[in-house]
């Protein structure tokens, strides 16, 4: 059997790993008796070679298999996750988390998987905790939340206990400014295994690759997206501030190409209109969306993402119809009413 050192050599020679080799590596990465330096070398060599979509698929399936089971499979066929990889440096508002609230408010089961802020001032867990959700509640309580609110949050550290053995290595790589496969895997290892997903990625080069990985993992419908900004940077969301790169998967696999805001009758905006801040600032921005006082650029960007989410979930026949449903969802206070139910459930 190969060791993680042997696999590091294989990677340094430019060879892709088989599923079996990925399994060996995954178990070594989560083992307490494997040196952090060996783990770091492996992850660095994998990144330097470039992760093939079959390797991403293999690691995602293996790590998802290691996760604690929230026992929500009864809803997984119709559930959706809306999230981004993070790591784009945009410091934008928590668009995907707000969109997840909109989808849940319209009756779609949402399996949100995330963590506290790592690369920004306010992560998905931070803003959900701010509105009263107990992000570390038991699986049973989260299943009750699905029944009452169409929403469950699976807090990554609670469902992936083995990852504590990887965090020191990730920190070492981050200190050196290096990414690893773990900058990609988070959104792919939702322990609830939703069959639908809207996933934003930090790099345009990752869009098709990750869509192919999710397709191979058997997801039913989804889109992987990235917004290319005029100044050359990018965002892990659909936005009205740039050109959107889109790759479908499952039933939407043929959806490959670019979306512009004006394709949907939405005005182009500046990235400044999408900026977020700390928890307090982002709660204020959320309230501005609820009261129709947010910037036009942020409102339209939220509508675009929610429209895509409604389309993926089958609530709308296309993205344009989804955008109109999203507009109605905001206008008729559906999300505000849902948040009142959230408060009552979690008090």
BATISE-509409 format. One line per 2 residues: number of its first residue (from 1); their letters; for each residue x, y, z of C-alpha. Coordinates in steps of 0.02 Angstrom, whole numbers, plus 50000, padded with zeros to 5 digits. Example, Ala and Ser with C-alpha at 12.3 -4.5 7.8 and 13.67 -1.06 7.14 Angstrom:
BEGIN
1) as) 50615/49775/50390; 50684/49947/50357 .
END
This chain:
BEGIN
1) xx) 50000/50000/50000; 50065/50173/49955 .
3) xx) 50105/50299/50090; 50065/50484/50080 .
5) xx) 50250/50512/50042; 50238/50391/49893 .
7) xx) 50083/50481/49831; 50172/50648/49845 .
9) xx) 50307/50580/49729; 50174/50520/49607 .
11) xx) 50099/50695/49604; 50270/50776/49582 .
13) xx) 50289/50672/49424; 50129/50748/49355 .
15) xx) 50021/50593/49373; 49839/50597/49427 .
17) xx) 49783/50490/49573; 49658/50348/49562 .
19) xx) 49505/50342/49676; 49594/50212/49783 .
21) xx) 49748/50323/49799; 49638/50471/49846 .
23) xx) 49560/50364/49982; 49732/50321/50052 .
25) xx) 49780/50504/50050; 49616/50561/50130 .
27) xx) 49637/50442/50275; 49819/50495/50297 .
29) xx) 49770/50680/50296; 49645/50650/50437 .
31) xx) 49761/50539/50539; 49842/50606/50697 .
33) xx) 50000/50502/50675; 50049/50573/50504 .
35) xx) 50170/50719/50510; 50100/50888/50461 .
37) xx) 50250/50915/50348; 50205/50759/50248 .
39) xx) 50025/50819/50234; 50084/50991/50179 .
41) xx) 50199/50918/50045; 50058/50810/49977 .
43) xx) 49934/50955/49968; 50064/51069/49890 .
45) xx) 50111/50940/49758; 49928/50908/49717 .
47) xx) 49898/51094/49696; 50056/51118/49592 .
49) xx) 50004/50975/49476; 49826/51042/49467 .
51) xx) 49680/50945/49536; 49594/50842/49401 .
53) xx) 49404/50839/49412; 49409/50651/49449 .
55) xx) 49522/50685/49599; 49405/50822/49661 .
57) xx) 49259/50702/49641; 49351/50563/49733 .
59) xx) 49405/50672/49881; 49231/50749/49893 .
61) xx) 49147/50578/49897; 49272/50510/50024 .
63) xx) 49264/50657/50143; 49075/50668/50128 .
65) xx) 49071/50484/50173; 49173/50521/50330 .
67) xx) 49051/50656/50387; 48922/50633/50524 .
69) xx) 48753/50591/50448; 48616/50719/50487 .
71) xx) 48487/50589/50431; 48397/50709/50316 .
73) xx) 48394/50593/50165; 48203/50601/50155 .
75) xx) 48220/50779/50089; 48387/50769/49999 .
77) xx) 48310/50732/49828; 48223/50902/49827 .
79) xx) 48347/51001/49934; 48467/51133/49873 .
81) xx) 48626/51211/49940; 48673/51388/49889 .
83) xx) 48852/51432/49931; 49021/51493/49873 .
85) xx) 49196/51429/49896; 49253/51596/49968 .
87) xx) 49430/51650/49942; 49392/51780/49808 .
89) xx) 49444/51928/49917; 49291/52027/49864 .
91) xx) 49225/52060/50041; 49048/52057/49971 .
93) xx) 48888/52042/50070; 48827/51864/50113 .
95) xx) 48728/51851/49952; 48714/51662/49946 .
97) xx) 48654/51652/50127; 48518/51782/50096 .
99) xx) 48467/51691/49937; 48455/51529/50037 .
101) xx) 48333/51618/50153; 48228/51672/50003 .
103) xx) 48219/51495/49936; 48171/51423/50106 .
105) xx) 48039/51558/50126; 47960/51496/49963 .
107) xx) 47951/51317/50027; 48109/51242/49952 .
109) xx) 48210/51129/50071; 48379/51212/50097 .
111) xx) 48528/51115/50163; 48653/51254/50201 .
113) xx) 48829/51193/50239; 48959/51315/50300 .
115) xx) 49074/51384/50430; 49117/51542/50522 .
117) xx) 49215/51673/50428; 49386/51616/50366 .
119) xx) 49428/51737/50225; 49301/51875/50259 .
121) xx) 49232/51975/50405; 49066/51881/50408 .
123) xx) 49037/51701/50354; 48872/51610/50329 .
125) xx) 48874/51540/50506; 48904/51714/50576 .
127) xx) 48752/51795/50497; 48639/51645/50531 .
129) xx) 48688/51650/50714; 48651/51837/50713 .
131) xx) 48470/51805/50660; 48448/51680/50802 .
133) xx) 48488/51510/50727; 48584/51392/50842 .
135) xx) 48716/51341/50717; 48780/51201/50830 .
137) xx) 48608/51125/50865; 48587/50937/50858 .
139) xx) 48543/50846/50698; 48371/50812/50771 .
141) xx) 48339/50997/50801; 48397/51036/50624 .
143) xx) 48276/50907/50554; 48138/50993/50654 .
145) xx) 48197/51157/50577; 48177/51081/50404 .
147) xx) 47998/51033/50446; 47956/51204/50518 .
149) xx) 48062/51320/50411; 48123/51221/50258 .
151) xx) 48298/51262/50318; 48441/51173/50405 .
153) xx) 48618/51231/50434; 48752/51098/50446 .
155) xx) 48897/51181/50537; 49053/51107/50456 .
157) xx) 49158/51079/50614; 49013/50982/50693 .
159) xx) 48991/50866/50545; 49173/50843/50493 .
161) xx) 49265/50805/50656; 49411/50725/50564 .
163) xx) 49454/50893/50487; 49532/50952/50650 .
165) xx) 49686/50853/50597; 49696/50953/50435 .
167) xx) 49672/51129/50502; 49854/51154/50560 .
169) xx) 49914/51111/50385; 49787/51226/50302 .
171) xx) 49848/51367/50415; 50029/51332/50366 .
173) xx) 49983/51339/50182; 49880/51497/50207 .
175) xx) 50027/51583/50292; 50127/51548/50134 .
177) xx) 49986/51613/50024; 49952/51441/49950 .
179) xx) 49784/51365/49909; 49744/51180/49922 .
181) xx) 49604/51064/49871; 49518/51112/50034 .
183) xx) 49484/51284/49960; 49371/51191/49839 .
185) xx) 49300/51046/49939; 49192/51137/50069 .
187) xx) 49038/51161/49958; 49056/50984/49887 .
189) xx) 49048/50890/50052; 48879/50943/50121 .
191) xx) 48836/50800/50241; 48651/50813/50196 .
193) xx) 48692/50769/50014; 48568/50886/49929 .
195) xx) 48535/50838/49749; 48530/51019/49688 .
197) xx) 48660/51157/49704; 48703/51334/49655 .
199) xx) 48890/51348/49685; 49001/51499/49660 .
201) xx) 49188/51473/49640; 49332/51594/49666 .
203) xx) 49419/51561/49498; 49351/51556/49321 .
205) xx) 49465/51410/49282; 49374/51304/49412 .
207) xx) 49197/51324/49345; 49187/51182/49219 .
209) xx) 49302/51071/49321; 49193/51079/49477 .
211) xx) 49032/51064/49376; 49101/50904/49301 .
213) xx) 49146/50841/49476; 48972/50874/49545 .
215) xx) 48893/50795/49390; 48998/50639/49416 .
217) xx) 48944/50636/49599; 48764/50615/49540 .
219) xx) 48685/50783/49580; 48518/50803/49493 .
221) xx) 48523/50987/49443; 48640/51131/49472 .
223) xx) 48748/51274/49412; 48928/51318/49452 .
225) xx) 48963/51502/49425; 49094/51639/49433 .
227) xx) 49081/51824/49396; 49224/51900/49298 .
229) xx) 49245/52083/49345; 49305/52218/49222 .
231) xx) 49465/52248/49322; 49517/52067/49302 .
233) xx) 49465/52002/49472; 49322/51882/49504 .
235) xx) 49183/51841/49627; 49112/51674/49686 .
237) xx) 48933/51726/49646; 48828/51777/49500 .
239) xx) 48836/51967/49501; 48776/52118/49404 .
241) xx) 48953/52189/49418; 49031/52079/49285 .
243) xx) 49015/51942/49155; 48954/51779/49230 .
245) xx) 49034/51613/49182; 48907/51472/49202 .
247) xx) 48921/51282/49191; 48771/51170/49220 .
249) xx) 48766/50993/49288; 48640/50853/49298 .
251) xx) 48483/50900/49202; 48560/51071/49166 .
253) xx) 48724/51004/49097; 48695/51086/48928 .
255) xx) 48692/51259/49010; 48871/51315/48974 .
257) xx) 48924/51491/48931; 48915/51671/48991 .
259) xx) 48774/51773/49065; 48768/51963/49064 .
261) xx) 48652/52063/49178; 48565/52139/49028 .
263) xx) 48520/51963/48967; 48392/51970/49108 .
265) xx) 48345/52154/49098; 48456/52198/49247 .
267) xx) 48572/52349/49253; 48760/52330/49270 .
269) xx) 48826/52393/49437; 48993/52424/49521 .
271) xx) 49070/52301/49643; 49060/52437/49775 .
273) xx) 48870/52412/49781; 48895/52230/49835 .
275) xx) 49017/52263/49976; 48984/52192/50148 .
277) xx) 49065/52216/50317; 49063/52137/50488 .
279) xx) 48912/52048/50563; 48826/52208/50619 .
281) xx) 48850/52291/50449; 48788/52138/50355 .
283) xx) 48632/52126/50463; 48598/52309/50419 .
285) xx) 48620/52268/50234; 48503/52119/50252 .
287) xx) 48372/52232/50329; 48393/52356/50186 .
289) xx) 48354/52216/50064; 48198/52173/50163 .
291) xx) 48141/52354/50166; 48178/52385/49980 .
293) xx) 48310/52515/50025; 48465/52420/49970 .
295) xx) 48568/52480/49822; 48497/52434/49653 .
297) xx) 48654/52336/49611; 48643/52227/49766 .
299) xx) 48456/52201/49745; 48477/52148/49563 .
301) xx) 48622/52033/49606; 48516/51949/49740 .
303) xx) 48373/51932/49615; 48490/51853/49486 .
305) xx) 48556/51724/49609; 48384/51687/49683 .
307) xx) 48314/51672/49506; 48446/51542/49466 .
309) xx) 48406/51452/49629; 48220/51447/49591 .
311) xx) 48258/51379/49418; 48375/51244/49483 .
313) xx) 48247/51191/49613; 48109/51178/49483 .
315) xx) 48007/51320/49560; 48029/51417/49397 .
317) xx) 48041/51356/49217; 48191/51467/49179 .
319) xx) 48301/51597/49261; 48196/51743/49197 .
321) xx) 48040/51672/49279; 48144/51638/49435 .
323) xx) 48197/51821/49444; 48016/51876/49439 .
325) xx) 47972/51755/49579; 48121/51821/49678 .
327) xx) 48061/52000/49651; 47889/51952/49717 .
329) xx) 47966/51859/49865; 48053/52019/49921 .
331) xx) 47909/52136/49880; 47772/52043/49973 .
333) xx) 47875/52021/50133; 47885/51832/50117 .
335) xx) 48064/51833/50184; 48021/51949/50328 .
337) xx) 47878/51834/50379; 47995/51684/50366 .
339) xx) 48122/51771/50479; 47985/51797/50609 .
341) xx) 47954/51610/50604; 48141/51581/50624 .
343) xx) 48143/51689/50779; 47993/51599/50853 .
345) xx) 48066/51426/50816; 48239/51460/50889 .
347) x) 48193/51567/51040 .
END
